[in-house]
Each structure stands twice: as C-alpha cells, then as structure tokens.
Amino acid sequence: MSTSSKMVKTLGFKSLSNYLPNTQHQDTDPSSIVVSTTIGQGSADISIDFQLIRERLRNHKILCVYWDFTNSKWSEEGCSWSGPNNENLCKCSHLSSFTTLMSKKPENIPYMNEITYVGLGVSIVSLLSCLVIECLVWKSVVKSSVSYCRHTAHINICLCLLIADCSFLASAFPDKIPENWCQIFVVIKHFCYLSMFFWMLCLSIMVLHQMIFMFHQMSKKFCLGLCFSVGYCCPLFIVFITFITYNSGKKDYYYTSEACWLVYGGFLKGSIFAFILPVGTIVVINVFCMLVVIIRLLRPSLEVNTKDEKEVAKGILKAVVLLTPIFGGTWIFGFFVLLFDITTGPIAYLVNYAFTLLNAFQVRLRSGLGQFSQFHTAPTKRRKHTSVCSRTFWGNVSFSTNHYTT
C-alpha cells in the first residue's frame, strides 16, 4: 500500500457479504471475506491478497469490488483483478470495504457457438458427400488388397467423425438434456475421436509396410483384421479403462456437465489426458512414418522395382501427409486451449478461435482427400463424379493453410 498517512486500519468480516445485497452482479457469488481498510488522511493504492473461501473453477472470472455506500451496491470502479495466474490478488485505487465475487458460470467467447454450429454443419455435409462418392467409385478404385484397406480406412475415418460430430451437436446444450445422456454422448465422442486417430495410425502402418517390404503384400484378410483391431479395439479399451478408473464415469470425475466432455484438472490431471496422450503418440508415429516414406521416395527410382508399387505408395502417402498435419496441427491448438484460461484475455480468445475454425472446416479438406486420390486412380468415365470435389479440395487446402499460419 502507498499512502500519505501512517495510520492504517483494516478489519475483516467473515459473513458480512452474505447480508449485503448483490443486485448488480446476480450471476456471481461472494468468494471471500469482506475487508475494510481505512486511513486517517490522504489517498492510497491498495493490493489485497484474498483467501478464497472456495476454489475458482476454470474459466470462471473473479470480480474485485467494493461497497458503494452512496448507491448501496457493489461496484468495480477503481478495482481490478490480477487474472488467473494470481487469482487471489485484487488492486484498487481507493480505500473502502472490499470483497471478491466469483461468476457462477464460465466465461463465454463471442460468436464461438455460432462458429462451432456452422462448422459442424459443413463438416457433416462434407462427410456425407465423401461417403456417397466413395460408394460411387468403389469398384473402380479398389483394385488390390492395399487399395481396399486404404479406402476402408477412409470410410471408417469419415464414419467415426460423422458420429462424433452428430453427438457433439446433440450435446451442444447440456442443460436441456438428461444428465445420463450427457454421459453417453461423452463416451461416444471419446470413443469416436480416438477411433479416428487409430484409423489414421492404420494408414501409417500401411505406408511403412509398403516401403519396407516392397515384395510382400499384406493379404486383405490380415490387413482388415489388423485395421479393425487397431481402429476399434484399442480405443474401446482406453475408453473402458478410463470410464472405470474415474469413479465409474461419474460427473465431475470422468466428464463435466457444463460442456459434456472430458474433465481437465491441470497438467496431467483429469480424464482428458486419456484422449490427449494417445492422440499425441499417434501423431508422433505418423510423422515418423512419413519421414521414412519420403526419404525412400527421394531415392533413385531403381530401388523401387515396379511403377505400380511406387504409385500405390504415393497414393497412400498423399492421404497420410495431408491428414496428419491437419489433425495433428489443429489438436496442438487444442492443447493450447487447455493451457490458456479464457479469463486470460485476447491470447486465449485467439487460440480458441483458431482451434474452432481449423477443426470445424478441416473436414471439408478431409472429405476432399479421398475424392482427390480417387480422381487420380479412377478410370476416365468415373472422373466426372470427382472433378468438382477435387477442385473444392484444393481450394480448401489454401483456406485451411491460411488459418493455420495465422
């Protein structure tokens, strides 16, 4: 405290805030004792380190207020909160009776819901169009066991994301659905998003096998068995263990009812890391596989014995090279979303907008991916079905890249 007087009087009232009316900030509750500070003469700037009576939840703002005796209400004038990194500290430019008010609900980012719903709508339409085109050109593009497994992976990635997106929309308003349905939607989203990444891992395994064992092709039966085991059994096991570990899937342990999603409790704390850690591991493996394949493709063509093998490898490589940066890149923003509390300010807003936009509109690129690879492998009579989608695909590449680089 800086003051022109040496006499400072400070009193603390444990329950006074419960008896003073709170008409101006009805969406908040008192979160500390009332501290009254006075001096004999002069003015002062004061910093108060409050002991919060309850823990501040993530993204919940704290208001530093004083009692305005003239208007008989709590006022923020001349007082400021130090933010989530020093959540107990309030700074005021005058003396009075001070306390803190904590918001009952997390802070909202302007237009975030609208962006999310529009993006999900675009994603669902794109995924449906991708599935329809896969069915139309299936017989023309599936000529070997490798291409059969590759297109099967594309279809399953689209299905997993389609179910996850629909579940996301269905649970968009948690307060309007029964609590048990919120839990069910969290389990579905957890499983489907994990399955999508594990199917990507299957694509990487196919690429690596094609490059290392050029004279040995996996049989269709073995390839499908491996893909379905990795694509569905692994995420099912992770979801089951996580559900049991976190108090049998109870609210605030396995999921939060505020967003119908997994719980984040800090660094390496909370059920959300049963999603982040597997996804991070898969992205690292995918990057390693891509580096191996790219190095092999850059070698002299004599090391690749047949043109067909090289073309197949390139086709699969296109899928992994385009899918992995998009998914890995956008979920890196998701990790930063966990790091930045919304109450931090503009940086948190920017990270949340970037993450939402990239994840909302990346599905248009993803749906174009399968259509693009089909356009280059399908006979001429089938190219009419995919030419428009291929042009849309390249337009979406530049659109998503622009957002990613910002």
Beta strands, then each sheet from edge to edge (+ up, - down):
strand 1: 2-3
strand 2: 8-13
strand 3: 28-30
strand 4: 34-39
strand 5: 44-49
strand 6: 62-68
strand 7: 73-75
strand 8: 79-81
strand 9: 89-92
strand 10: 97-103
strand 11: 255-256
strand 12: 261-262
sheet 1: 1+ 5- 9+ 8-
sheet 2: 2+ 4- 10+ 3-
sheet 3: 2+ 4- 10+ 6- 7+
sheet 4: 11+ 12-
end
